[in-house]
Amino acid sequence: SQKIEQNSEALNIQEGKTATLTCNYTNYSPAYLQWYRQDPGRGPVFLLLIRENEKEKRKERLKVTFDTTLKQSLFHITASQPADSATYLCALVSGANNLFFGTGTRLTVIP
Amino acid sequence: DGGITQSPKYLFRKEGQNVTLSCEQNLNHDAMYWYRQDPGQGLRLIYYSQIVNDFQKGDIAEGYSVSREKKESFPLTVTSAQKNPTAFYLCASSFTGGADSGSPLHFGNGTRLTVT
């Protein structure tokens, strides 16, 4: 069956450290993978997109990698801040007009 | 400011009643989507529409209906046939080409529906 798994439901890290979130998938062949941020009671906000032929993408303190052999994407936040605390969702595009979402990882950055 | 507006933010209904959730966008996006979010589960697609007067079922369309009479609007009706309607509902839109072109989704801030 098709599955998208994000490594842990919750992740706590110290301010200033690098947070690494994992997204693993099975039985998909995604052309794109996206990462979103969701704050409590709000809709997700798009952060980054990476294509299947790209290994890495960066945007300010964010970095995403995409390994189609391992079927895995890693999402890094460097120099993390308490304001980075949120739930992060990975989503992959596979097939026509469908974006499949993982369950998310709730990140807490401790001051 | 461009964006997606969902209303109301909280909605309470008695079992057996139909209820309509509003979604309006002023981003001039062609594609619009409805997702449902439940604790411990990823967002699940209910319906999507790529153009006016056309829409397609998603993975969990049973018990729901939609209309797309205007580009800006994509209301969702939760009918009494939906077995477990209490959830957080999210509306989204994207540029032409939709999700399979990699276009990111722009989400509203959701409507939390409680049915008792």
Interface residues (C-beta under 8 A of the other chain):
Chain A: I4 A31 Y32 Q34 Y36 G41 R42 G43 P44 V45 F46 L49 R51 L89 A91 V93 G95 A96 N97 N98 L99 F100 F101 G102 T103 G104
Chain B: I4 Q6 A31 Y35 G40 Q41 G42 L43 R44 L45 Y48 Q50 Q56 G58 D59 L90 A92 G98 A99 D100 G102 P104 L105 H106 F107 G108 N109 G110 R112
